[in-house]
Amino acid sequence: FHPKSDKIVRLANEEIKTVQTGFKGNGQFALGFADDAYRLESSWKDASYRDVYLIDNETGTSELLLRKHNGAVSLSTTQKYIAWYSQQDSLWYTMNLKERKPIKQSAGKQAVFYDEEHDVPSLPGPAGNAGWTENDRLFVVYDFFDLWGLDPSGKKIPENMTNGQGRRTNTRFRNI
């Protein structure tokens, strides 16, 4: 509901049944999720696939961003980017919502962003993330020990925010 315009906008529909508004519902966009097409497949695979949509909170219109994605998606604080983890290649990705092009975030051999303790016959999930820094300067993710800052534009290589101290001292850094 938009009190200024006295207008109700439907964000979910028959296909997009789950909506994540964020920002207490005050942002321009929301993320929508549709999983009906993958429910049967998910019953025998260790995956919860879903399509991810960007929904305009003012108009209710939606646009497909990711097809058959397995995992969480994070909308940035300025709503200019999204970030997600891909189990297929164990990397984080970001996307500028104006350009709609995925940006692969790789630290080369310096870090792996998957759960290193994953010991079952399936693809590992991410080690996790701490979210966005102020003004979307970085999306902060974890390797087994350290914190890494990913430039959502992809112009800078990922930076080890803890300078490798976690791995050197066997200390796990996490946002709490």
C-alpha positions as CSV (number, residue, x, y, z in Angstrom):
1,F,0.0,0.0,0.0
2,H,1.3,3.5,-0.9
3,P,-0.3,6.0,1.4
4,K,0.8,9.0,-0.6
5,S,-1.1,7.8,-3.7
6,D,-3.7,5.8,-1.8
7,K,-2.9,2.9,-4.1
8,I,-2.5,-0.9,-3.5
9,V,0.1,-2.6,-5.6
10,R,0.1,-6.4,-6.0
11,L,3.7,-7.7,-5.9
12,A,3.1,-11.4,-5.9
13,N,1.0,-13.3,-8.4
14,E,0.2,-16.9,-9.6
15,E,3.8,-17.4,-10.7
16,I,5.8,-15.3,-8.3
17,K,4.5,-16.5,-4.9
18,T,7.3,-15.3,-2.7
19,V,8.4,-11.7,-2.4
20,Q,11.3,-10.2,-0.4
21,T,10.8,-6.5,0.0
22,G,13.7,-5.5,2.2
23,F,14.1,-1.9,3.5
24,K,10.9,-2.4,5.5
25,G,9.0,-2.2,2.2
26,N,10.2,1.3,1.5
27,G,12.6,0.6,-1.4
28,Q,11.9,1.0,-5.1
29,F,12.4,-2.7,-5.8
30,A,11.7,-6.1,-4.3
31,L,12.9,-9.5,-5.3
32,G,10.3,-12.1,-6.3
33,F,10.8,-15.9,-6.4
34,A,9.0,-18.5,-8.5
35,D,9.7,-22.2,-8.0
36,D,6.7,-24.1,-9.3
37,A,8.5,-25.2,-12.5
38,Y,11.3,-26.9,-10.4
39,R,9.4,-28.5,-7.5
40,L,9.3,-32.0,-8.9
41,E,13.0,-31.9,-9.8
42,S,13.8,-30.5,-6.3
43,S,12.2,-33.6,-4.8
44,W,15.1,-35.8,-5.9
45,K,17.9,-33.3,-6.2
46,D,19.7,-31.6,-3.4
47,A,18.6,-28.2,-4.7
48,S,15.8,-25.7,-4.4
49,Y,15.7,-24.1,-7.8
50,R,13.7,-20.9,-8.4
51,D,13.5,-18.1,-10.9
52,V,14.4,-14.7,-9.5
53,Y,12.6,-11.5,-10.5
54,L,13.1,-7.8,-9.9
55,I,9.7,-6.3,-9.0
56,D,9.0,-2.5,-9.1
57,N,7.2,-1.7,-5.9
58,E,5.4,1.3,-7.4
59,T,3.9,-0.5,-10.5
60,G,4.1,-4.2,-9.6
61,T,5.8,-5.0,-12.9
62,S,8.4,-7.8,-12.7
63,E,11.4,-8.7,-14.8
64,L,13.3,-12.1,-14.8
65,L,16.9,-11.7,-13.5
66,L,18.0,-15.3,-12.9
67,R,16.6,-18.5,-14.2
68,K,16.8,-21.8,-12.2
69,H,18.9,-20.3,-9.4
70,N,19.7,-22.4,-6.3
71,G,20.5,-20.2,-3.3
72,A,20.0,-16.8,-1.8
73,V,20.1,-13.5,-3.6
74,S,20.9,-10.2,-2.0
75,L,19.6,-6.8,-3.1
76,S,22.1,-4.0,-2.4
77,T,21.4,-1.2,0.0
78,T,21.1,1.4,-2.8
79,Q,19.1,-1.1,-4.9
80,K,21.6,-0.8,-7.8
81,Y,23.0,-4.3,-7.6
82,I,22.2,-7.9,-6.7
83,A,24.7,-10.5,-5.5
84,W,24.4,-14.3,-5.5
85,Y,26.4,-17.4,-5.2
86,S,26.6,-20.0,-8.0
87,Q,27.1,-23.6,-6.9
88,Q,28.0,-24.7,-10.4
89,D,31.4,-22.8,-10.3
90,S,31.6,-22.0,-6.5
91,L,31.8,-18.3,-7.2
92,W,29.9,-15.2,-6.2
93,Y,28.4,-13.0,-8.9
94,T,27.0,-9.4,-8.9
95,M,24.8,-7.7,-11.4
96,N,24.3,-4.0,-12.0
97,L,20.5,-3.7,-12.3
98,K,20.6,-1.2,-15.1
99,E,22.9,-3.2,-17.3
100,R,21.6,-6.7,-16.4
101,K,24.9,-8.4,-17.0
102,P,26.3,-11.0,-14.5
103,I,29.8,-10.1,-13.2
104,K,31.9,-13.1,-12.0
105,Q,33.7,-12.3,-8.8
106,S,36.9,-14.4,-8.5
107,A,39.9,-14.1,-6.2
108,G,41.9,-16.6,-8.3
109,K,43.8,-19.1,-6.3
110,Q,43.9,-16.8,-3.3
111,A,40.5,-17.9,-1.9
112,V,37.6,-20.3,-2.3
113,F,34.2,-19.0,-1.3
114,Y,32.5,-22.4,-0.9
115,D,31.9,-24.3,2.4
116,E,35.2,-26.1,2.8
117,E,33.7,-28.5,5.4
118,H,31.0,-29.7,3.0
119,D,31.4,-33.5,3.0
120,V,28.3,-34.9,1.3
121,P,28.0,-35.9,-2.4
122,S,26.5,-32.7,-3.6
123,L,27.8,-29.3,-4.6
124,P,28.9,-27.1,-1.7
125,G,27.1,-23.9,-0.8
126,P,28.8,-20.6,0.0
127,A,30.9,-20.0,3.2
128,G,28.5,-17.1,3.6
129,N,28.3,-13.4,3.4
130,A,28.1,-10.4,5.7
131,G,26.1,-8.2,3.3
132,W,26.7,-4.8,1.7
133,T,28.9,-2.0,3.0
134,E,27.7,1.6,2.9
135,N,26.7,2.9,-0.5
136,D,27.3,-0.5,-2.1
137,R,31.0,0.0,-2.1
138,L,31.6,-3.7,-1.4
139,F,29.6,-6.9,-1.0
140,V,31.4,-8.8,1.8
141,V,31.7,-12.6,1.6
142,Y,33.5,-15.2,3.6
143,D,36.0,-17.9,2.7
144,F,36.7,-20.5,5.5
145,F,38.6,-17.9,7.6
146,D,38.7,-14.4,6.1
147,L,36.4,-11.6,4.9
148,W,36.5,-10.6,1.3
149,G,35.2,-7.4,-0.3
150,L,33.7,-7.8,-3.8
151,D,33.4,-4.7,-5.9
152,P,29.9,-5.0,-7.3
153,S,30.9,-3.2,-10.5
154,G,33.6,-5.8,-11.1
155,K,36.2,-3.1,-11.8
156,K,38.4,-4.0,-8.8
157,I,39.6,-7.5,-7.9
158,P,38.2,-8.9,-4.7
159,E,40.1,-7.6,-1.6
160,N,41.0,-9.7,1.4
161,M,39.6,-7.3,4.1
162,T,41.4,-9.3,6.9
163,N,44.7,-9.5,5.0
164,G,44.8,-13.3,5.3
165,Q,45.1,-13.1,9.1
166,G,42.3,-15.6,9.5
167,R,44.0,-18.3,7.5
168,R,47.4,-17.6,9.0
169,T,46.2,-17.8,12.6
170,N,43.4,-20.3,12.1
171,T,40.8,-17.7,13.1
172,R,37.4,-17.4,11.6
173,F,36.2,-13.8,11.0
174,R,32.5,-13.3,10.8
175,N,30.1,-10.4,11.1
176,I,27.9,-10.9,14.2
